[in-house]
Amino acid sequence: MTYIIEDFFTPEQCDTALDIINSLETDWKKCHHTSMYILGNSLFRKFNINNESITYGTYFDDNIYFFECADLLKEKLKTQFKEVKYTKKFSRPGFQLIKRNEEQRPSVWHYDNMITCFPYELEFKDYSNDFSNYFDEYYIFTLMLSDEVGSFDYYPETESTFGKDIYEASTITPICKQHVNLVGDDCLNLNCNLKDYKTLYYDKGSLLVQNNRVLHRVGNRDINGNNTIRATLQTYGVVKNEILYLFW
């Protein structure tokens, strides 16, 4: 299920986060996969995968970002979960930044398979190497900080399991494999049955919650040509034994 909790942050709390983002512009790093910018230590920018293994680059060396608004998010999530903690080994929540007047690549159809790539055995000693069956629940949280309304496009009919790991997750592409990593809506599959996507809209201070795996993208309308930043606070979450663990 994908849903929105409105007014999760106040406008003032969002503005405080935006001030931090702007003050640290020299620390923004462009993601070569999507051309969006990252502020913080995102595994997505650091990992590499091949047929045999995942390497993590400088991910564990660069775990130096501790944002107050991440702590605020953690505290507010305690109204939704019995207990909320940060993981000990992985990075804390960070920021995803999209320049609305740049290229369309941030608006790419994808599954959030990244959540299966973390070496969970470092955090959970009894980890079974079976992501979908080990954790009781999993989440992707996106908090909108910017003034303009954001959007989230998705195909509900593609809801599916992550499988046991990134290798299995990459093979699970319901309905249309060619839609994965597609920028735009012109699918090369002439028999594609993904026709009408749904869109959720969420404004400043609202929290977008994904607790399922579904084909989605940053709304195409969010890359609208104006000279502003689409800024969100991002974190993954997994639930084990009624505790929500946050990491990025």
Secondary structure, DSSP 4 states (H G I P E B T S, - for coil): -EEEETTSS-HHHHHHHHHHHHHTGGG-EE-TTTS-EEES--HHHH-EE-SS-EE-TTTTT------HHHHHHHHHHTTTSSEEEE-SSSPPPEEEEEETTS-STTSB-B--GGGG-S-GGGT-TT--S-HHHH-SEEEEEEEE-SSSPEEEEEEEEEEE---SSHHHHTT---S-GGGTT-BSS--S-TT------EEEEE-TT-EEEE-SEEEEEE-GGG--SSS-EEEEEEEEEEEETTEEEEE-
